[in-house]
Amino acid sequence: MAEHKREKLEKLLTAVELELMNVVWDIGSGSVKDIQAALPEGRDLAYTSVATMAKILEQKGALVSEKTEKAHVYSPRVSRPEYEKMTLRHLTQNVFRGNPASVVMRLLDESNLNKKEVETIRGMLEKAEKGARR
């Protein structure tokens, strides 16, 4: 039976899929046992559950696997920044009706920013403004 592998992640991940992807992004790559061991404390998933989720993530195009002598080693096919960008694009289009300013305003309203974070954001806005004038 031939496996169908997608070239690019097309759908957002479920909460459990994202939880496993965060582990793989953090460790870089690993076997099912490595991924299971790196789960957050108190998050006990069975080996078979982690293996099933890793296979699903591979079929979705989020992970790629390489067979070694002892196990399959899974690595991200999609980087965390790529997934963040995809998620933010989806959120902007589907929740905020294509209005990025609304996304930023909601984040600012809901965040408890310290002075340094506000200064960083101000600098980014100034840089974006300079780019917009061209």
N, C-alpha and C positions, 0 to 999 in steps of 0.2 A: 504494500500500500504506500503510495507516494505521499509525502508530506507537503502541504501547501504552506510556503513561507512568504509572508508579505515583505516587501522591500521597505515599507515605511509604516510607522504606527499611524493608524487612521482614526482611532477612537480613544477617548479618555479612559483611563484605568479606573477600575472599581476601587473602593477603599482598601480591600485586602491586597489587591494587585499592587497598588501604590505603596502599601506598607512593605511588601517584598522588594519592590523596585528601590525604595529608599535604602534598604539593607544592602542590596547589590551595588548601588551607587556608592554607598559608604565603604564597602569592602573592596570594590573594584571588580572582582570576579570570585567565583567559588562554586564548590559542589553544593548539592542539596544539603549535605551535612553542615557545610560551612555557613550557608545561609540560615539554616535552622539555629545554629549556635550563636549567630549574630543578632537574632531577634531581640527586641527590647525585653528587659527583665519583666517577668510576669506574663509574657506573651508566649504561651506554650502551644505551638502547632505541631501536629504529628509529622513525622518524616514524610509520610505519604501525601499529606496535605500540601507540604512545601513542594514536593516533587510535582504534584499535579498543577499547582499554581505556576511553577517555573515553566512547565510545558505549555501552559496556556499563554503565559507571557511571551514565550518563544513563538508560538503560533500567531500571536497578535503583532509580532514584530518589535517588541520591546527588548527582548533578550535574544542572544545568539548562544549556541552551545557548541562545545568542542569535546569530542569523546577522547578521554585519556585512558590509560591502562586500567585505572581503578574506578573512574566515574565520569559523568558528564560535568564539564566546568562551564558555568553560565557567566556571561559578561553582558553589560548593557549594549544594546544596539542603538539605543536612543540615550543621549546624554541628559543629565538633569536640566541644564539650561535649555536644551531643545524642548523638553517636556514642559518646562515652566512657560516657555514662549507659546507652545501649542495650547496649554490650559488657559493662559491669559487671553489669547486670541478668542478662544471659545467663550470664555466668560464675558469678554467685552461685547462680542457679537450677540450672544444669546441671552444674557442677563441684563446687560446695560445698553442694549439696542444699538450697538456700534459706537457708543460715545465714550472714548477713553478718558475724557475729563471727569465723567461721572464715576468711573472706576477709581481714579486718583482721589477725588473728593471723598468718596465713601471710605477709602483706606485711611485718609487723614482724619476723618471724623471718628473712626473706630479704633484708631491706634493711639497708644499712650507714648508719644515720641519724646525722647530726651533732646536736649539742646544740640548735641552732636549729630543726631539723626536729622533734625530739622535743618542744620547747616549743610549736611550732605545732600539732602533733597533740594535745598535752595540752589546749591552749586549745579546739580543736575538740571534743574529748571533753567538756570541761566545759560548753560551749555546748549540745551534744546532750543532756547529762544534765539541764540546766535545762529544756530543751524537753520532755523525757520526763516530768518531774515534774508537768507541768500536766495 
